[in-house]
Amino acid sequence: MDEHVRHHIPLYLDDELQEDERQAFEAHIRCCVSCRAALDRERWLVEQLRQARPCYRAPQELRDQVTSLLRRERRASRRLPQIAVLLAAMVVMGGGALWLALRARPAAPTHPSAFALAAVEAHQRYTRGQLPLDIVSDSPAEISAWFAGRLPFNLKLPNYPEAPGQSKPYEVVGGRLLGFQQNYAAYVVYRLRNRPISLLITAATVAQPSGGEVIPWQGLEFHFAAIHGWKVLTWMDNGLTYVLVSDFEERGQASCIVCHASTYDQRVFK
Amino acid sequence: MAEGADGALPDRWLVDDRLCPEQLLEQARLHRHLQGAIECLPEAFREVIVLRYFEGLSYAEIAQVLGCPAGTVMSRLSRAKAALRRQLRHLTEQEEAPVRRPEQHEG
């Protein structure tokens, strides 16, 4: 196995490679069985680590307080690294909620929306088997029919046409209702390459996309962000707000191509 | 919540068919062990694991928070994951041979 490529495996999974390195890595992985096996082993550990993350977080108010305290502290002295280390230690040793204080980081991007965070929590619970589905079906029409009348908005899951000679790269698994800000949101799970993708949908009056890298496409704005290591894409269309959560390594627009790789979808997405 | 139009509960609703209960239990146990293993890591390793995989910070952000070069973050992450992998392997081995353990004590 090429040492250089092996060194890139964790960087690839952590989204730390430059675009040209990423392309070279993916090209190598496609044709090298042993590197692919090493990538799968590393990915397994990373998935377990993400899933082992405790499912609780400090209330926003406390986070904000600690954040502003840290910022003030940073301006006032150069002892921030020690403070951060102390906090990290406190947090890991049992103060669970407090480690979130560490989000007070320099050049912090804008906060992800509460709706995006709710989708990430739901995705994590689902991958741990802690979020049973209310309807299990591989038919988008059947799932849409189940949601009809249960949501304060109309939801029709699209049935992407299969390109001739190509099987659909992903399939719908099922769905359920999830409470979000005194409303029901629709939670839908897809599966691609045997890995789950979560889609959380609510009315645009309840939640709006914010933060992350904005990718404009055909009049829509897709917000791409990494939250707790998951890839999160948020957008608004036709009065609804969508959040898509996955653990795929692709980023930005490439993450759209993951699912929409058929010739039909490629036409739409390029 | 999941009632059909006629009020009956079709069997296939309320079913999560991905993992069976034994697998779920196994997974929950693995995550508990992993959390325990993370707590037992030396502080410098624990920090990078928590900041990267629980908080989702990039290497550059971790480097800024900890006040060390990004290369150090990378090498600590790599060594931390190697240690966690060893712990998990150790756990599996222990489970495969649980009964003989006491005989190995030496006076």
Interface residues (C-beta under 8 A of the other chain):
Chain A: P10 L11 D14 D15 E16 E42 L45 V46 Q48 L49 R50 Q51 A52 R53 P54 L80 P81 A84 V85 A88 A89 V91 V92 M93 W99 L100 L102 R103 R105 P106 A107 R128 G129 L131 P132 L133 D134 I135 V136 S137 R150 V173 L177 A226 I227 H228 G229 W230
Chain B: M1 A2 R12 W13 L14 V15 D16 D17 R18 L19 Q23 L24 Q27 A28 L30 H31 L34 Q35 I38 E39 E43 R46 E47 I49 V50 L51 R52 Y53 F54 E55 G56 L57 S58 Y59 E61 Q64 V65 L66 G67 C68 M74 L77 S78 K81 L84 R85
